[in-house]
Every structure is written in C-alpha cells, then in structure tokens.
Amino acid sequence: MRMLALPLVASLAACGPTSPERAYEICADRARAAAGPTGSIGIGVGSDGPSTSLEIGISTDYLRGRDPTDVYDSCFRQLTGAGPTRPLLL
C-alpha cells in the first residue's frame, strides 16, 4: 500500500499552482494566438534536394473573437490562482 501512495502524492503535487514566470510564458503564447493566425515557412536544401514546409495555426480564442488581454488574464488566474504579476506584451 505504501508503494502506491508515493506516486499518487507526487502526481497530486504536480497539479499545484504554476510559477508566475511559467504562467506568463504559457498565457502570453495563448494571447498571441488569440490575436491572430500564427505560422511559419521553411525552405531548405538537403541531400535529397530542396524542401519546403508551411505551418498555419488558428486558435479557438481567435475564432471566437476573444480579446487577447482577457485570454491572458483568465489563463494566468487559472494557472496560478491569482492575477497577472506583469502586463501582457504582445
């Protein structure tokens, strides 16, 4: 029984509040995604010849028309249990 309790306690500890720095990173990314579509283009040449890649991302927050500042604030509160410690910089 004791062996089962240790993983359970460790997994519950991982569910605690996120540090403000980590919450800022996560929530700022969500806010940027809510501001508009994101994407990247890649062009390269390798031993198999030229290659290209295209990636486009559209968040549900953007599709719903949510304000990026509201997305940031609610995300931060959800992760830390408190208000943002620094303003959002897009």
Phi, psi and omega per residue, in radians:
M1 nan -0.658 -3.115
R2 -1.114 -0.627 -3.122
M3 -1.159 -0.546 3.124
L4 -1.335 -0.513 -3.090
A5 -1.222 -0.641 -3.096
L6 -1.071 -0.874 3.094
P7 -1.091 -0.584 3.132
L8 -1.155 -0.771 3.115
V9 -1.124 -0.731 3.130
A10 -1.113 -0.694 -3.129
S11 -1.242 -0.605 3.099
L12 -1.222 -0.585 3.105
A13 -1.143 -0.555 3.131
A14 -1.229 -0.288 -3.125
C15 -1.520 0.018 -3.111
G16 -1.199 3.124 -3.131
P17 -1.031 2.568 3.103
T18 -1.461 2.600 3.102
S19 -1.122 2.618 3.132
P20 -1.014 -0.646 3.133
E21 -1.125 -0.800 3.139
R22 -1.173 -0.686 3.107
A23 -1.085 -0.689 3.111
Y24 -1.054 -0.793 -3.136
E25 -1.056 -0.872 -3.102
I26 -1.096 -0.848 -3.043
C27 -1.286 -0.552 3.062
A28 -1.154 -0.666 3.074
D29 -1.104 -0.757 3.108
R30 -1.104 -0.692 3.139
A31 -1.159 -0.721 3.088
R32 -1.073 -0.701 3.115
A33 -1.159 -0.561 3.118
A34 -1.287 -0.364 -3.120
A35 -1.317 -0.403 -3.138
G36 2.922 2.991 3.124
P37 -1.038 2.555 3.086
T38 -2.026 2.811 3.119
G39 -3.095 3.045 3.090
S40 -2.651 2.692 3.104
I41 -2.224 2.348 3.107
G42 -2.210 2.389 3.098
I43 -2.330 2.311 -3.135
G44 -2.709 2.967 3.086
V45 -2.303 2.244 3.127
G46 -2.284 -2.931 -3.118
S47 -1.152 -0.380 3.100
D48 -1.624 0.121 -3.140
G49 1.790 -2.934 -3.099
P50 -1.211 2.637 3.086
S51 -2.494 2.657 3.105
T52 -2.396 2.746 3.047
S53 -2.561 2.626 3.128
L54 -2.447 2.289 3.126
E55 -2.360 2.253 3.120
I56 -2.252 2.337 3.103
G57 -2.191 2.383 3.091
I58 -2.280 2.123 -3.103
S59 -1.488 2.740 3.081
T60 -1.174 -0.519 3.077
D61 -1.088 -0.705 3.101
Y62 -1.140 -0.791 -3.130
L63 -1.102 -0.557 3.118
R64 -1.431 -0.154 3.122
G65 1.349 0.440 -3.130
R66 -1.267 2.501 3.087
D67 -1.206 2.219 -3.137
P68 -0.973 -0.593 3.116
T69 -1.161 -0.693 3.080
D70 -1.156 -0.685 3.099
V71 -1.058 -0.806 3.138
Y72 -1.060 -0.851 -3.098
D73 -1.085 -0.851 -3.099
S74 -1.185 -0.641 3.087
C75 -1.095 -0.817 -3.113
F76 -1.081 -0.775 3.132
R77 -1.122 -0.663 3.138
Q78 -1.158 -0.686 -3.091
L79 -1.393 -0.573 -3.041
T80 -1.950 -0.347 -3.070
G81 1.439 0.109 -3.132
A82 -2.471 2.988 3.113
G83 -1.265 2.858 3.134
P84 -0.993 2.500 3.131
T85 -1.600 -0.233 3.069
R86 -2.623 2.703 -3.078
P87 -1.226 2.742 3.078
L88 -1.298 2.264 3.051
L89 -2.041 1.871 -3.135
L90 -1.470 nan nan
